[in-house]
Amino acid sequence: MKSTSSKQKNKSKQKYPIPSEEISSYYFNLTPVMLDKFMEIRTWIYELSESDERIGEIEECLKWAEPSFLTPKTKSGSTIRIGKVDDSEFALYFNCKTTIAKEIAIEFPELNCDGRRALYLSASKKLPKSKLITCLKKALLYHKRKSDLS
């Protein structure tokens, strides 16, 4: 019992507070297992922004009624959206006008990426942290990487 109450305290004292009631409501309507996965990915996005000044501040909002992450100040990235597909699967969505999903599908053929806009993940499996961080970084630095190639 003790560990449960301390875990709940940790959830309420998040390092990265959820910016609005609407976003909070989305997250807390997820199953506990899926909520944990979303929070893990969300934390990685914020950690990437703190560790790389090219990414800058993250804006978290709802797009298509799902949590989305943007880089409004640096404009270095393309939007990352995270959404529930069904009770056992969720997806990271990338702008379909970018090459992000195609790059992920080529670099990580073992991941379930459609190559157009979505990377599908199972709520019941451990997240492949290093691969997902690479994928998130591709999106958060998409415009920066494109301009570096020009």
Residue frames as a rotation matrix with the C-alpha (Angstrom) as fourth column:
MET 1
0.561 0.827 0.000 0.00
0.827 -0.561 0.000 0.00
0.000 0.000 -1.000 0.00
LYS 2
0.361 -0.474 -0.803 2.75
0.306 -0.753 0.582 2.43
-0.881 -0.456 -0.127 0.91
SER 3
-0.676 -0.702 0.224 4.34
0.419 -0.117 0.900 2.34
-0.606 0.703 0.373 -2.53
THR 4
-0.130 0.714 0.688 1.00
0.968 -0.060 0.245 3.13
0.216 0.698 -0.683 -4.20
SER 5
0.780 0.477 -0.405 0.48
0.574 -0.802 0.162 6.32
-0.248 -0.359 -0.900 -2.22
SER 6
0.033 -0.828 -0.560 4.05
0.107 -0.554 0.825 7.50
-0.994 -0.087 0.070 -2.87
LYS 7
-0.659 -0.203 0.725 3.57
0.704 0.174 0.689 6.76
-0.266 0.964 0.028 -6.55
GLN 8
0.359 0.866 0.348 0.42
0.914 -0.402 0.059 8.90
0.191 0.297 -0.935 -6.59
LYS 9
0.626 -0.212 -0.750 2.30
0.275 -0.840 0.467 11.73
-0.729 -0.499 -0.468 -4.88
ASN 10
-0.482 -0.874 0.061 4.98
0.311 -0.106 0.944 11.51
-0.819 0.474 0.323 -7.59
LYS 11
-0.314 0.439 0.842 2.34
0.946 0.070 0.316 11.75
0.080 0.896 -0.437 -10.32
SER 12
0.732 0.679 -0.057 0.91
0.681 -0.727 0.088 14.94
0.019 -0.103 -0.994 -8.85
LYS 13
0.576 -0.623 -0.529 4.39
-0.162 -0.722 0.673 16.49
-0.801 -0.302 -0.517 -8.50
GLN 14
0.674 -0.281 0.683 5.38
0.716 0.476 -0.511 15.94
-0.182 0.834 0.521 -12.10
LYS 15
-0.334 -0.877 -0.345 8.56
0.597 -0.480 0.643 17.56
-0.730 0.009 0.684 -13.32
TYR 16
-0.993 0.063 0.096 6.65
0.047 -0.531 0.846 18.70
0.104 0.845 0.525 -16.44
PRO 17
-0.524 0.849 -0.065 3.19
0.014 -0.067 -0.998 19.91
-0.851 -0.524 0.023 -15.36
ILE 18
-0.409 0.505 0.760 0.34
0.910 0.291 0.296 19.32
-0.072 0.812 -0.579 -17.77
PRO 19
-0.967 -0.251 0.039 -0.49
0.253 -0.964 0.087 22.77
0.016 0.094 0.995 -19.17
SER 20
-0.588 0.804 0.089 -4.30
-0.745 -0.581 0.328 22.62
0.315 0.127 0.941 -19.37
GLU 21
-0.271 0.636 0.723 -7.39
-0.618 0.460 -0.637 20.93
-0.738 -0.620 0.268 -18.02
GLU 22
0.661 0.553 -0.507 -8.29
-0.730 0.320 -0.604 19.68
-0.172 0.769 0.615 -21.53
ILE 23
0.001 -0.752 -0.659 -4.95
-0.654 0.498 -0.570 17.90
0.756 0.432 -0.492 -21.97
SER 24
-0.761 -0.253 0.598 -5.09
-0.646 0.386 -0.658 16.55
-0.064 -0.887 -0.458 -18.43
SER 25
0.155 0.931 0.331 -8.57
-0.728 0.334 -0.599 15.22
-0.668 -0.148 0.729 -19.09
TYR 26
0.566 -0.029 -0.824 -7.33
-0.711 0.488 -0.505 13.39
0.417 0.872 0.256 -22.22
TYR 27
-0.449 -0.864 -0.227 -4.46
-0.586 0.477 -0.655 11.74
0.674 -0.162 -0.720 -20.34
PHE 28
-0.816 0.044 0.576 -6.48
-0.525 0.359 -0.772 10.67
-0.240 -0.932 -0.270 -17.35
ASN 29
0.404 0.915 -0.019 -9.14
-0.811 0.348 -0.471 9.01
-0.424 0.206 0.882 -19.49
LEU 30
0.034 -0.497 -0.867 -6.50
-0.717 0.592 -0.367 6.53
0.696 0.634 -0.337 -20.68
THR 31
0.856 0.120 -0.503 -6.01
0.191 0.831 0.523 3.14
0.481 -0.543 0.688 -19.08
PRO 32
0.820 -0.569 0.059 -3.29
-0.277 -0.306 0.911 3.20
-0.500 -0.763 -0.409 -16.38
VAL 33
0.215 -0.761 0.612 -0.94
0.632 0.586 0.506 1.15
-0.744 0.278 0.608 -18.60
MET 34
0.289 -0.065 0.955 -1.40
0.896 -0.333 -0.294 3.48
0.337 0.941 -0.038 -21.57
LEU 35
0.976 0.065 0.208 -1.13
-0.014 -0.934 0.357 6.58
0.217 -0.351 -0.911 -19.37
ASP 36
0.565 -0.824 0.046 2.27
0.098 0.122 0.988 5.35
-0.819 -0.554 0.149 -18.15
LYS 37
0.000 -0.553 0.833 3.49
0.940 0.285 0.189 4.98
-0.342 0.783 0.520 -21.77
PHE 38
0.592 0.292 0.751 2.20
0.597 -0.785 -0.165 8.43
0.541 0.546 -0.639 -22.74
MET 39
0.978 -0.207 0.008 3.88
-0.150 -0.678 0.719 10.00
-0.144 -0.705 -0.695 -19.71
GLU 40
0.304 -0.909 0.284 7.14
0.488 0.405 0.773 8.23
-0.818 -0.096 0.567 -20.50
ILE 41
-0.011 -0.254 0.967 7.18
0.992 -0.127 -0.022 9.57
0.128 0.959 0.253 -24.08
ARG 42
0.816 0.388 0.428 6.04
0.328 -0.921 0.210 13.01
0.476 -0.031 -0.879 -22.91
THR 43
0.792 -0.584 -0.179 8.94
0.031 -0.255 0.966 13.13
-0.610 -0.771 -0.184 -20.43
TRP 44
-0.009 -0.831 0.556 11.42
0.811 0.320 0.491 12.19
-0.585 0.455 0.671 -23.19
ILE 45
0.334 0.197 0.922 10.12
0.802 -0.574 -0.167 15.03
0.496 0.795 -0.350 -25.37
TYR 46
0.976 0.056 0.212 10.64
-0.059 -0.863 0.501 17.56
0.211 -0.502 -0.839 -22.58
GLU 47
0.552 -0.832 0.052 14.04
0.221 0.206 0.953 16.12
-0.804 -0.514 0.298 -21.71
LEU 48
0.030 -0.509 0.860 15.13
0.992 0.122 0.038 16.40
-0.124 0.852 0.508 -25.34
SER 49
0.628 0.258 0.734 14.06
0.446 -0.892 -0.069 20.04
0.637 0.371 -0.675 -25.41
GLU 50
0.956 -0.292 0.034 16.07
-0.182 -0.500 0.847 20.75
-0.230 -0.815 -0.531 -22.25
SER 51
0.348 -0.878 0.328 19.17
0.350 0.446 0.824 18.95
-0.870 -0.172 0.463 -23.51
ASP 52
-0.400 -0.451 0.798 19.29
0.902 -0.038 0.430 20.54
-0.164 0.892 0.422 -26.99
GLU 53
-0.385 0.215 -0.897 18.99
0.170 -0.939 -0.299 24.32
-0.907 -0.268 0.325 -27.30
ARG 54
-0.983 0.049 -0.175 18.16
-0.181 -0.198 0.963 23.93
0.012 0.979 0.204 -31.01
ILE 55
-0.491 0.853 -0.175 14.80
0.727 0.513 0.458 22.45
0.480 0.097 -0.872 -29.98
GLY 56
-0.819 0.129 0.559 13.96
-0.304 -0.924 -0.232 25.06
0.487 -0.360 0.796 -27.38
GLU 57
-0.680 0.608 0.408 10.74
-0.545 -0.048 -0.837 25.34
-0.490 -0.792 0.364 -25.44
ILE 58
-0.886 0.462 0.027 7.98
0.400 0.735 0.547 22.79
0.233 0.496 -0.837 -26.03
GLU 59
-0.546 0.828 0.128 4.36
-0.834 -0.521 -0.182 23.84
-0.084 -0.206 0.975 -26.39
GLU 60
-0.945 0.322 0.056 1.90
0.320 0.946 -0.042 21.09
-0.066 -0.022 -0.998 -25.48
CYS 61
-0.516 0.824 -0.234 -1.64
-0.770 -0.566 -0.293 21.50
-0.374 0.029 0.927 -26.78
LEU 62
-0.094 0.539 0.837 -4.48
0.226 0.831 -0.509 19.50
-0.970 0.141 -0.200 -28.30
LYS 63
-0.490 0.052 -0.870 -4.60
-0.837 -0.306 0.453 18.98
-0.243 0.951 0.193 -32.07
TRP 64
-0.261 0.534 -0.804 -7.27
-0.466 0.660 0.590 16.72
0.845 0.529 0.076 -33.50
ALA 65
0.652 0.605 0.456 -8.30
-0.617 0.074 0.783 16.34
0.440 -0.793 0.422 -29.82
GLU 66
0.793 -0.463 -0.396 -5.00
0.553 0.820 0.149 14.60
0.256 -0.337 0.906 -28.98
PRO 67
0.668 -0.600 -0.439 -1.88
0.087 -0.523 0.848 15.79
-0.739 -0.605 -0.298 -27.11
SER 68
0.734 -0.432 0.524 0.55
0.573 -0.021 -0.819 17.45
0.365 0.902 0.233 -29.48
PHE 69
0.405 -0.725 -0.557 4.02
0.516 -0.322 0.794 18.86
-0.755 -0.609 0.244 -29.04
LEU 70
0.796 -0.104 0.597 5.39
0.487 -0.475 -0.733 21.84
0.360 0.874 -0.327 -30.98
THR 71
-0.160 -0.884 -0.439 8.54
0.933 -0.280 0.224 23.98
-0.321 -0.373 0.870 -30.95
PRO 72
0.711 0.663 0.234 6.98
0.702 -0.648 -0.295 27.47
-0.044 0.374 -0.926 -31.29
LYS 73
0.710 -0.461 -0.532 10.04
-0.152 -0.838 0.524 29.58
-0.688 -0.291 -0.665 -30.42
THR 74
-0.348 -0.937 -0.021 12.76
-0.281 0.083 0.956 27.87
-0.895 0.339 -0.292 -32.47
LYS 75
0.581 0.666 -0.468 10.40
-0.705 0.125 -0.698 26.38
-0.406 0.736 0.543 -35.09
SER 76
-0.462 -0.880 -0.115 12.99
-0.854 0.405 0.327 23.60
-0.241 0.249 -0.938 -35.32
GLY 77
-0.876 0.064 0.477 10.50
0.006 0.993 -0.122 20.78
-0.482 -0.104 -0.870 -35.26
SER 78
-0.550 0.785 -0.286 7.46
-0.377 0.072 0.923 19.33
0.745 0.616 0.256 -36.86
THR 79
0.033 0.663 0.748 4.45
-0.991 -0.078 0.113 18.58
0.133 -0.744 0.654 -34.65
ILE 80
-0.873 -0.151 -0.463 4.42
-0.064 0.978 -0.198 15.28
0.483 -0.143 -0.864 -32.78
ARG 81
-0.005 0.921 0.391 0.97
-0.938 -0.140 0.318 14.04
0.348 -0.365 0.864 -31.82
ILE 82
-0.963 -0.257 -0.078 0.27
-0.207 0.897 -0.391 11.08
0.170 -0.360 -0.917 -29.57
GLY 83
-0.176 0.981 0.084 -3.05
-0.979 -0.184 0.092 9.28
0.105 -0.066 0.992 -29.63
LYS 84
-0.421 0.183 0.889 -4.85
-0.338 0.878 -0.340 6.16
-0.842 -0.443 -0.308 -28.56
VAL 85
-0.756 0.192 -0.626 -5.69
-0.572 0.271 0.774 3.82
0.318 0.943 -0.095 -31.45
ASP 86
0.350 0.829 -0.436 -7.57
-0.210 0.523 0.826 1.28
0.913 -0.197 0.357 -29.32
ASP 87
0.907 0.098 0.409 -7.26
-0.411 0.004 0.911 -0.20
0.088 -0.995 0.044 -25.82
SER 88
0.719 -0.657 0.225 -4.04
0.451 0.688 0.568 -2.02
-0.529 -0.307 0.792 -26.67
GLU 89
-0.106 -0.755 0.647 -2.34
0.994 -0.073 0.078 0.29
-0.012 0.652 0.758 -29.17
PHE 90
0.668 0.224 -0.710 -1.40
0.223 -0.970 -0.097 3.95
-0.710 -0.093 -0.698 -29.51
ALA 91
0.404 -0.502 0.765 0.54
0.901 0.073 -0.428 5.92
0.159 0.862 0.482 -32.09
LEU 92
-0.191 -0.489 -0.851 2.98
0.271 -0.860 0.433 8.75
-0.943 -0.148 0.297 -32.52
TYR 93
0.606 0.461 0.648 1.76
0.757 -0.086 -0.647 10.81
-0.243 0.883 -0.401 -35.45
PHE 94
-0.469 -0.774 -0.425 3.99
0.411 -0.618 0.670 12.99
-0.782 0.139 0.608 -37.61
ASN 95
0.170 0.498 -0.850 3.03
-0.544 -0.672 -0.502 15.50
-0.822 0.548 0.157 -40.28
CYS 96
0.464 0.100 0.880 2.34
0.456 0.825 -0.334 13.48
-0.759 0.556 0.338 -43.44
LYS 97
0.987 -0.131 0.097 3.96
0.014 -0.530 -0.848 16.23
0.162 0.838 -0.521 -45.56
THR 98
0.335 -0.920 0.205 7.33
-0.914 -0.263 0.310 15.51
-0.231 -0.291 -0.928 -43.94
THR 99
0.176 -0.374 -0.910 9.75
-0.506 0.759 -0.410 12.61
0.844 0.533 -0.056 -44.45
ILE 100
-0.259 -0.346 0.902 9.86
-0.964 0.040 -0.262 11.75
0.055 -0.937 -0.344 -40.72
ALA 101
0.486 0.521 0.702 7.75
-0.591 0.787 -0.174 8.55
-0.643 -0.330 0.691 -40.81
LYS 102
0.920 -0.206 -0.334 9.53
-0.194 0.503 -0.843 7.37
0.341 0.840 0.422 -43.97
GLU 103
-0.018 -0.982 0.188 12.94
-0.689 -0.124 -0.714 7.90
0.725 -0.142 -0.674 -42.29
ILE 104
-0.133 0.041 0.990 11.77
-0.926 0.350 -0.139 5.95
-0.353 -0.936 -0.009 -39.23
ALA 105
0.826 0.521 0.214 10.43
-0.398 0.809 -0.432 3.09
-0.399 0.271 0.876 -41.34
ILE 106
0.681 -0.647 -0.343 13.77
-0.211 0.275 -0.938 2.83
0.701 0.711 0.051 -43.16
GLU 107
-0.224 -0.861 0.457 16.02
-0.722 -0.168 -0.671 3.22
0.655 -0.480 -0.584 -40.11
PHE 108
-0.722 0.047 0.690 13.94
-0.578 0.507 -0.640 0.98
-0.380 -0.861 -0.339 -37.82
PRO 109
-0.473 0.567 -0.674 12.14
-0.590 0.364 0.720 -1.63
0.654 0.739 0.163 -39.98
GLU 110
-0.740 0.160 -0.653 11.42
0.466 0.822 -0.327 -3.63
0.485 -0.546 -0.683 -36.80
LEU 111
-0.787 0.519 -0.332 9.13
0.001 -0.538 -0.843 -0.84
-0.617 -0.664 0.423 -35.55
ASN 112
-0.213 0.819 0.533 5.53
0.928 0.341 -0.153 -0.71
-0.306 0.462 -0.832 -36.71
CYS 113
-0.355 0.010 -0.935 5.74
-0.075 -0.997 0.018 2.50
-0.932 0.076 0.354 -38.76
ASP 114
0.502 0.678 0.537 3.53
0.489 0.290 -0.823 3.02
-0.714 0.675 -0.186 -41.80
GLY 115
-0.416 -0.793 0.445 6.14
0.841 -0.149 0.520 5.23
-0.346 0.590 0.729 -43.50
ARG 116
-0.126 0.454 0.882 3.60
0.657 -0.628 0.417 8.01
0.743 0.632 -0.219 -44.06
ARG 117
-0.015 0.193 0.981 2.53
-0.391 -0.904 0.171 9.50
0.920 -0.381 0.089 -40.74
ALA 118
0.645 0.444 0.622 2.26
-0.724 0.097 0.682 7.02
0.242 -0.891 0.384 -37.85
LEU 119
-0.574 -0.737 -0.355 4.45
-0.407 0.634 -0.657 4.90
0.710 -0.233 -0.665 -35.61
TYR 120
0.500 0.865 -0.036 2.26
-0.486 0.315 0.815 2.34
0.717 -0.390 0.578 -33.82
LEU 121
-0.671 -0.722 0.166 3.16
-0.493 0.268 -0.828 1.10
0.554 -0.638 -0.536 -30.35
SER 122
0.024 0.641 -0.767 1.72
0.349 0.714 0.607 -1.55
0.937 -0.282 -0.206 -28.07
ALA 123
0.354 0.190 0.916 0.52
-0.683 -0.616 0.392 -0.42
0.638 -0.765 -0.089 -24.66
SER 124
0.972 0.125 0.199 1.52
-0.229 0.693 0.683 -3.79
-0.053 -0.710 0.703 -23.18
LYS 125
0.568 -0.823 0.008 5.15
0.757 0.518 -0.398 -3.86
0.323 0.232 0.918 -24.38
LYS 126
0.227 -0.622 -0.749 8.18
0.571 -0.538 0.620 -2.05
-0.789 -0.569 0.233 -23.00
LEU 127
0.973 0.111 -0.204 8.93
-0.072 -0.692 -0.719 1.04
-0.220 0.714 -0.665 -25.07
PRO 128
0.393 -0.879 0.271 12.15
0.915 0.346 -0.208 0.87
0.089 0.330 0.940 -27.13
LYS 129
0.648 0.007 -0.762 13.57
0.420 -0.838 0.350 3.98
-0.635 -0.546 -0.546 -25.44
SER 130
-0.330 -0.869 -0.369 16.70
0.141 -0.432 0.891 4.67
-0.933 0.241 0.265 -27.49
LYS 131
-0.689 0.136 0.712 14.90
0.725 0.151 0.672 4.10
-0.016 0.979 -0.202 -30.81
LEU 132
0.399 0.913 0.079 11.96
0.908 -0.406 0.106 6.28
0.129 0.030 -0.991 -29.79
ILE 133
0.384 -0.337 -0.860 14.25
0.310 -0.830 0.463 9.06
-0.870 -0.444 -0.214 -28.62
THR 134
-0.752 -0.636 0.170 15.91
0.326 -0.134 0.936 8.97
-0.573 0.760 0.308 -32.05
CYS 135
-0.341 0.724 0.600 12.45
0.897 0.060 0.437 9.18
0.280 0.687 -0.670 -33.67
LEU 136
0.617 0.583 -0.529 11.35
0.740 -0.659 0.136 12.05
-0.269 -0.475 -0.838 -31.43
LYS 137
-0.069 -0.754 -0.654 14.58
0.220 -0.651 0.727 13.91
-0.973 -0.094 0.211 -32.15
LYS 138
-0.730 -0.133 0.670 14.02
0.669 0.061 0.741 13.49
-0.139 0.989 0.045 -35.91
ALA 139
0.188 0.910 0.370 10.68
0.894 -0.315 0.320 15.27
0.408 0.270 -0.872 -35.51
LEU 140
0.696 0.119 -0.709 11.79
0.569 -0.694 0.442 17.91
-0.439 -0.710 -0.550 -32.99
LEU 141
-0.138 -0.813 -0.566 14.71
-0.031 -0.568 0.823 18.91
-0.990 0.131 0.053 -35.22
TYR 142
0.246 0.296 0.923 13.05
0.790 0.490 -0.368 18.28
-0.561 0.820 -0.113 -38.60
HIS 143
0.959 0.177 0.223 13.20
0.277 -0.760 -0.588 21.87
0.065 0.626 -0.777 -39.94
LYS 144
0.547 -0.836 -0.042 16.69
-0.605 -0.429 0.671 22.39
-0.579 -0.341 -0.741 -38.50
ARG 145
-0.101 -0.586 0.804 17.94
0.220 0.775 0.592 19.20
-0.970 0.236 0.050 -40.20
LYS 146
0.549 0.376 0.747 16.36
0.792 0.050 -0.608 20.26
-0.266 0.925 -0.270 -43.51
SER 147
0.985 -0.171 -0.027 18.01
-0.173 -0.951 -0.256 23.68
0.018 0.257 -0.966 -43.39
ASP 148
0.288 -0.931 0.223 21.36
-0.446 0.076 0.892 22.12
-0.848 -0.356 -0.393 -42.48
LEU 149
0.045 -0.214 0.976 21.17
0.631 0.763 0.138 20.09
-0.774 0.610 0.169 -45.71
SER 150
0.876 0.391 0.283 20.52
0.464 -0.519 -0.718 23.16
-0.133 0.760 -0.636 -47.88
